[in-house]
């Protein structure tokens, strides 16, 4: 059996790999204790038929050279004696030279040669290094540095050359001050450029005053509150076209100047065919639009800017006029991103465009004396008098439809009222051939969980629901050895529903899988049907009895006592399968 397990789960060269690990077992930077444990573990796993003297030789050969040299001076014939001697030598080396296991340790240390490092030479070398790094201080000339290694100390011939390492790129051969990857930070005093400005006056345009174009009258419901920051806002302003105030957006990403088709139709502006029609998208919700006409738009912003620009006519909902790169190039506009303002010079007058400052107001509460409509009564009457086009959107409330029972069906429903009651009768359903069975796994431990902590109001609600189920006969007091807690969950109407946490019972219940009907088969059966009904699952579950003798397995616990179910409840493992069996056999 052992040989079969080895051939099944171990590689073919497993013993060879173990012996290689045993041969390569060295102390390196580990302690004597850690090396000894690894040596004994590999020696035991290899099952080597070697004498105690041979194992001792293997052990001494794996020690560090400085410890191995001192152990070899004594006669040792067992691994235990060699381990004890190596541990004492290691403690002695740590006391005499704390840096023996430092980062600069490599193989045989200075104790193996019997030499000592001259302290004065080390200090002189550090002073020389500092002078070379500072480039010569107090008349001390700067010494040349080798390309890769620092020059060794002349007074100490056994000093190891230490490589120069850069702390920036972690490469050898240069210091961090001479690193080629070091970024140079230059501080330059800023001098403001002086330009000869040819403008003599300045105008700030914040908003246009006049009659605004109302292509569609809409209502604002729950208008969002707009923050004061301009970081995520487009530049929106207003301009005047033929005496009408229009919304305008300045967009540097737009390749053309665009005017809304609704504005062109409303103001009856003249259009002409486009020389090179093209397709445009992302301006209005819907498919891509074909641009086929252009319009010469007479536009004015403020009191000083008046111009006629060529715009493509497009159906869009974002604004009335969109000024793109052509207009910005013509007026040589300057954008200040933080203030979200545009400025340009027109006829020696500097014009600054500021974003529109109006924000949508939230609808006022009822009874405040003013309506929530956008257009006031005076504006509506003015549009009616001018006989201009106007659209009104009227909101109507949804009417609640009440299902009416035909008079011919009322006697029939009254005669069979006991067949279709509004609620289940206050008694247990009759015993049927299909009952809910609960079978536990053999040898499973029965759960006995404490009840959940509830506030007094929730506890009272839970006890009322338990009392109602006791009155109907669906529950009874129990002495079951297993119990799970009951809890309350909120319903959509705000009330609470009692639920039983049956997860612990379901984990030890044997699952019975009953086939669920396919959806396409159910749709085929409904072909030609006209009348459809629905089943209250709660009432349906409560019409299935628990198999006699399994009631104690449904016990649940509250703060008032222990109860068990006599009818099937939600949350049990096999409840859907039992209900589907009952529905399939049509034995109600």
ABEGO torsion letter per residue (X at the ends): XAAAAAAAABBAAAAAAAAAAAAABBAEABBAAAAAAAAAAAAAAAGBBBBAAAAAAAAAAABBAAAAAAAAABBBABAAAAAAAAAAAAAAAAAABAAAABAABBEBBAAAAGBBBBAAAAAAAAAAAAAAAAGEBGGBBBBBBBAABBBBBAABAABBBBBBBBAAAGBBGBBAAABAABBBBBBBBBBBBBBBBABABBBBBABBBEBBBBABBBBBBGBBBBBABAAABBBBBBBBBGGBBBBBBBBAABABBBBBAAAAAAAGBBBBBBABBBBBBGABBEBBBBBABBBBBBBBBEAABBBBBBBBBBBBAABABBBBAAAAAAAGBBBBAAAGBBBBBBGGBBBBBBBBABBBBBBBBBGAGBBABABBAAAAAAAAAAGBBBBBBBBBBBBBBBBBBBAAAAAAAAAAAAABBABBBBBBBBBBABBBBBBBBBGBBBBBBBBBBBBAAAAAAAAAAAAAAAAAGABBBBABABBBBBBBBBBAAGBBBBBBBAAAAAAABBBBBBBBBBAAAAAAAABGBABBBBBBAAAAAAABBBBBGAAAAABBBBAAEBBBBABBBBGBAAAAAAAAAAAAAGBX
